[in-house]
Amino acid sequence: MHNIGGIFPNEARIDKARAFNLSLFKEELALPMIIHQKLSQLLAKQVFEIVDEEYYQRFAAIPL
């Protein structure tokens, strides 16, 4: 589940994150590959309807 955000290519991740109103750090803007973590968490919530916050703490360093 952690890598499901990888469905978006690196060059599209900044735009996708902004479209979903995710906050981005300057490091993520410089290296969009690491945005997959936030996108994965968002997809888990919205697509797979996983609502257990403890679940997200297992693979996401930063809460949405």
C-alpha positions in Angstrom: 0.0 0.0 0.0 2.9 2.3 0.8 3.9 2.5 -2.9 0.5 2.8 -4.5 1.1 6.5 -5.0 3.8 5.4 -7.5 1.1 5.0 -10.1 1.6 8.7 -10.8 4.9 9.4 -12.7 7.4 11.6 -11.0 6.8 14.5 -13.3 3.0 14.5 -12.4 3.3 14.1 -8.6 3.6 17.8 -7.8 0.5 18.6 -9.8 -1.4 15.7 -8.4 -0.5 16.6 -4.8 -1.6 20.2 -5.4 -4.8 19.0 -7.0 -5.5 17.1 -3.8 -4.5 20.1 -1.6 -1.6 18.3 -0.1 1.1 20.5 1.5 4.5 20.0 0.1 7.9 20.7 1.5 10.7 22.3 -0.6 12.5 18.9 -0.5 9.5 17.2 -2.1 9.4 19.9 -4.8 13.0 19.3 -5.5 12.6 15.5 -5.4 9.0 14.6 -6.4 9.7 10.9 -6.1 9.2 11.1 -2.4 5.7 12.6 -2.8 4.5 9.0 -3.4 4.1 8.5 0.3 1.5 11.3 0.7 -0.3 10.2 -2.4 -0.3 6.6 -1.2 -1.9 7.7 2.0 -4.5 9.8 0.3 -5.4 6.9 -2.1 -5.7 4.5 0.8 -8.2 6.8 2.4 -10.2 7.9 -0.6 -10.1 4.8 -2.9 -9.7 1.9 -0.5 -11.6 3.6 2.4 -9.0 2.7 5.0 -9.8 4.9 8.0 -7.5 3.4 10.7 -5.0 6.1 11.5 -2.7 3.6 13.2 -2.4 1.9 9.8 -1.1 5.1 8.2 1.6 5.5 10.9 3.1 2.2 9.8 4.0 3.6 6.4 3.7 7.4 6.5 6.1 9.6 8.3 3.9 12.7 8.0 0.2 12.7 8.5 -2.0 14.4 5.9 
